[in-house]
Amino acid sequence: MRSGCRLTVTIRETACQAELDSAWKLREKVFCGEQGVAPPDELDEHEATATQIVAVDETGVVATCRLRWTGRDRKLERMAVESRLRSLGVGSRLLAWAEELARSEGAERMVLHAQTRARGFYAANGYRPEGELFMEADIEHVRMTKPLSVAAGA
């Protein structure tokens, strides 16, 4: 993408099965293709009940994540961004949209398991690490959280 180009991306919950399939295809490309996660570890029993979120442009789905309830918290999972759009703000916009949705649903905080290589991205977006490093899908992770209530975030 050239300097001075404007990136137009719409973020929303998936609108149809084709969009959901595209989101899953992107996740497979990023997690299985780029990072070596075993395909059976990528799609799991939470797909049907999680809120699936996508960022779309004129080419289709360019980023995705999902949210699911864990107690009074929302857990952000499976965040993936097309390689050509990384470091252009799409991930931060997707994350902010997911946080606003969780906040509007009454979640008290956002929880996620960040790959250690993405820890800086989440820290720059207000997340703080909790606990020890751990392995998930053979990749080192750290649990991170961010308060969502207005009082807690003030």
C-alpha positions in Angstrom: 0.0 0.0 0.0 1.4 3.4 -1.0 1.9 6.3 1.3 -1.0 8.6 1.1 -3.5 5.9 0.3 -6.7 5.8 2.4 -7.7 2.4 3.8 -11.5 2.0 4.0 -12.5 -0.9 6.2 -15.9 -1.7 7.8 -16.0 -3.6 11.0 -19.1 -5.6 12.1 -20.4 -8.9 13.2 -20.4 -11.5 10.4 -23.4 -10.9 8.1 -23.7 -14.3 6.4 -22.3 -17.8 6.2 -20.0 -16.8 3.3 -18.4 -14.0 5.4 -18.0 -16.5 8.3 -16.3 -19.0 5.9 -14.0 -16.2 4.7 -13.1 -15.4 8.3 -12.3 -19.0 9.0 -10.2 -19.2 5.8 -8.2 -16.1 6.9 -7.6 -17.7 10.3 -6.5 -20.9 8.7 -4.1 -18.9 6.5 -2.6 -17.0 9.4 -2.6 -19.5 12.2 -2.1 -22.8 10.3 -0.2 -21.6 7.2 2.0 -18.8 8.8 2.4 -20.0 12.3 2.1 -23.8 12.0 -0.9 -24.4 14.3 -2.5 -27.8 13.6 -5.8 -27.3 11.7 -7.8 -29.3 14.3 -6.6 -26.9 17.0 -7.9 -23.8 15.1 -11.6 -24.4 14.8 -13.1 -25.6 18.1 -16.4 -26.2 20.0 -16.8 -22.4 20.6 -17.3 -21.4 17.0 -21.1 -21.7 17.0 -21.6 -19.7 20.3 -18.9 -17.1 19.9 -19.6 -13.7 18.4 -17.7 -13.6 15.1 -16.4 -10.2 14.0 -14.9 -9.2 10.7 -13.2 -6.2 9.1 -14.1 -6.0 5.4 -12.9 -3.9 2.5 -13.7 -4.0 -1.2 -11.8 -7.4 -1.5 -13.7 -9.1 1.3 -12.7 -10.2 4.8 -9.3 -8.7 5.8 -9.3 -9.2 9.5 -11.3 -11.2 12.1 -11.6 -12.1 15.7 -14.2 -13.7 18.0 -15.6 -12.9 21.4 -17.1 -15.3 24.0 -18.3 -14.9 27.5 -16.2 -16.2 30.4 -18.1 -15.3 33.5 -18.7 -11.5 33.4 -15.7 -11.0 31.1 -15.6 -11.2 27.3 -12.6 -13.2 25.9 -11.1 -12.0 22.7 -9.8 -14.9 20.6 -8.5 -15.9 17.1 -7.6 -12.4 16.0 -6.1 -12.4 12.5 -5.2 -9.7 10.0 -4.2 -10.1 6.4 -0.4 -9.8 6.2 -0.6 -6.9 3.7 -2.6 -4.8 6.2 -0.6 -5.4 9.3 0.8 -2.3 11.0 -1.8 -0.1 9.2 -4.2 0.2 12.1 -6.7 -2.5 11.1 -5.9 -4.6 14.1 -6.3 -1.7 16.5 -9.6 -0.7 14.9 -10.9 -4.3 15.1 -9.9 -4.5 18.8 -11.5 -1.2 19.7 -14.7 -2.2 17.9 -14.8 -5.6 19.8 -14.2 -3.7 23.1 -17.1 -1.3 22.4 -19.4 -4.3 21.6 -18.3 -6.1 24.8 -18.8 -2.9 26.8 -22.3 -2.4 25.4 -23.2 -5.9 26.4 -22.2 -5.2 30.0 -18.8 -7.0 30.1 -16.6 -5.7 32.9 -13.3 -6.4 31.2 -11.7 -8.0 28.1 -9.5 -11.0 28.5 -7.2 -12.5 25.9 -4.3 -14.9 25.5 -1.7 -12.9 23.6 1.1 -14.6 21.6 4.3 -13.2 23.2 5.3 -11.7 19.8 2.0 -9.7 19.9 2.3 -8.5 23.5 3.5 -5.1 22.5 0.5 -4.5 20.2 -2.0 -5.4 23.0 0.0 -3.3 25.6 -0.2 -0.3 23.2 -4.0 -0.8 23.2 -4.3 -0.7 27.0 -3.9 -4.4 28.0 -1.8 -5.5 30.9 -0.2 -8.9 31.4 -1.3 -11.2 34.2 0.6 -14.3 35.4 3.2 -16.5 33.9 3.9 -17.3 30.3 2.3 -20.5 29.0 2.1 -22.6 25.8 -1.0 -22.8 23.7 -1.0 -24.6 20.3 2.8 -24.9 20.7 3.1 -21.0 20.8 4.2 -19.0 23.9 1.3 -16.8 25.3 0.6 -14.5 28.1 -2.8 -13.7 29.6 -3.7 -10.0 29.3 -6.7 -8.0 30.5 -8.2 -4.6 30.1 -11.0 -3.1 32.2 -14.0 -2.0 30.1 -16.2 -0.1 32.6 -16.0 3.7 32.4 -15.2 3.9 36.2 -12.4 1.2 35.9 -10.9 2.8 32.8 -11.0 6.4 34.1 
